[in-house]
């Protein structure tokens, strides 16, 4: 298909050797989601060796940095969101260096409405299945209780949760799908090998949530890679991921303790 060729990265850019590209890729991952995967593994080992079942333990995604000090807390929240996006800026610089920029992975403003429409459909399809899988994994004892937010009830709570969701989506989809697949293609990996690497990495940095978090996100990673290969754009995936996280973060804040089916700690 012609859309498949959109993400055909070609040979290493700018005369760079494969060794240099390999080192660059490892450095980008070490500064971002590769490090998160190692941290997640350590956290999961800690959960397994802690007394009590996994579902009795909590994995908090958005917590307070300065309880009782809302303005300092807000400052830390915004600082954390901004610094988490530094690896994305690095990727943009590296792609610009090869003469392509972020347009090479489809993260630009050339097709906003198709990106929004496709992303919304993907989020609608994955959202309910993902929630059902999480509830089943937790009930089976394979997952911690995920607490999407435990922020204080202040005016900036929901804006920060939305910003956090957008930050997560941009960081993950740009690096784990767009950048990583482009570099693995340039390094001569097979499409199947690149798909496995991207999906396993995505699952790995969610391992702190438990086996369910690992498997569920790995499956999501497979779907996202296949969609990227088809569409040649990260944009719809960023939209889908952002919508999923916004619904999870904001929905938990509004519903926790008010409905019986939503686990809390």
Phi, psi and omega in degrees: 000150181294329180293330178298324184288343180300325183258014175286107190284336180078195183286169177307137185282152170059026179074009179290141179284160177297328179296318179294317179296322178296316178296319179300315181297317179296323179293315179301316180292322180294332179273355186222250192279342172294316176296322178297326179294318178295316178300320181294320178297315178299318179298320181293319176299319177299320179292321180294326184266002178271143178302142178103155180289157180301318184292347177272354178257158185243143171244104184268127184269321181228098181245175181279140176265339182214076182304135180082359180230077191301322182288321176294321177300314179300318179300315179294321179300312181292323177297316180296319179295316182294314183290332178294339181269358180302318177301330177292320176297320178298316178298318178301319178296316181294322178289326176293325179299326180273003174089011183246317183076188184292344177297334181298333179251008176075034175245080183207186184254023183282336183222062186296317185287316173299321178298316181295316181295313180295317180298320179295319179295319179296316180298319179296322181287323184275327189304305184293321179294321180295318179296317179297320180294318178299313181298320179291318181295319179293316180298330180277354179087014181264356186223149170286166172280116182277125177251097184300331178203145174221040181282156177293157182278078181236172188296332184268003185305303185286323172302320179293321178297321178293317177298320178297320178296317179294318178300313179302314185293316180295312182301310186290312186287323179295316186274310188282336178252291187299301184292309185298315180295322179298314181291319179295324174298316180292334178275359175090014177291151174286154177305321180293318179296319178294321178299314180297316181298315181295315182292318180293321177299315179299316178296322186296319182277005170251007183295337178300340178278343182120180181299322178299318178297321178295308184293314182300316180285332175293318177297317176301322179297320177299313180300316182294322178295317180297320178293322178295318178298325182283315186268335182071022183218135174280335185312308180297328180289323176297316178299312182298313181296318179298316180296318178300314182289323178298314179297318181294313184291307183290319180299319178296317179300325182275331190252340184304128181083355182250345177232147185284332188278350183263112183294139175225169177238000000 
